[in-house]
Amino acid sequence: MLERFVVIGAGTMGAGIAYVAAGAGYVVSLVEPDPDRGPAAVAGLRDLWAKAVTRGKLSQLEADGAAGRLHLVRSLDEVAPDPSVIVEAVPERLELKRSVLAAAAALKPALLATNTSSIAISSLAEGLPDPSVLCGLHFFNPVFAMPLLEIVLADDTSADARERALIVADRLGKDPVVVRDMPGFATSRLGVMLGLEAIRMLEDGVASAADIDKAMKLGYKHPMGPLELTDVVGLDVRLDIARTLQAAYGDRFAPPQLLIDMVAAGKLGKKTGEGFHTWPAS
């Protein structure tokens, strides 16, 4: 049975993946070199477990067990070799992800995965000693609440890695879709296109952010409007993805100037308290 689960990066997505993995019974190493971000992420996860107990979602024993299986480390050097799963969840930058995956591959995990939402898996596999163990495990935010897991298979991904990814999805309680390796895969190509067009509409003064979101929620039954979702994902993350998809598919994915300006101004959405909407401090 798969037991040791390593998550690299304690940002929003990495912390969320660590939360569900620990809750699923894995012993989790959360790797984060930043001396402030790592402890803050662990504190946030402990708060999530406490809220789950208060709401009756978990017993105190279950929450304590999950928290006890989570271990914060500063470097992959602190992780024992041969883990069951390693998932990198670092920022959406090709060279950064390549370097992190190369270091992770040296630990010889049974399954090596990237949480990229837009970069082709084949591009990330370049230089790996065994690209057959690499696949995409694209989680959705908030990880503890979103049931979807997009499993992305490159040409070199082995049948064994595919089966291991499906086992991981089942153990984490996720409902997987399996997609071919293309930049943006299935979900990001569609979701980012909608989000970028909503930003252009706001830029053009078509309607307010609140009304654009309301139109999609009431008219198309979306649980969250595209601008609200961009705030939750992070405007900086959306901008990185848009630029990746623009390079792959052309200017239909060109980021609107409003998005570029807001990221430059530090208005990144929910995590900074201000984006297309104003968010209360968490």
Protein Blocks (a to p, Z undefined) as FASTA:
>chain_A
ZZbdcdehjbfklmmmmmmmmmnopacddddfblklmmmmmmmmmmmmmmmmmnopacfk
lmmmmmmmpccdfbfklpcehifbdcddbdfdfklmmmmmmmmmmnopabdcdfbfkbcf
klmmgopablmlpccddddddfklmmbdcddddfklcfklmmmmmmmmmmnopacddddd
dehijmmmmmmmmmmmmmmmmmnomacfklmmmmmmmmnopabdfklmmmmnopklmmmm
mmmmmmmnojklgccfklmmmmmnopnbjmnopafbccddZZ
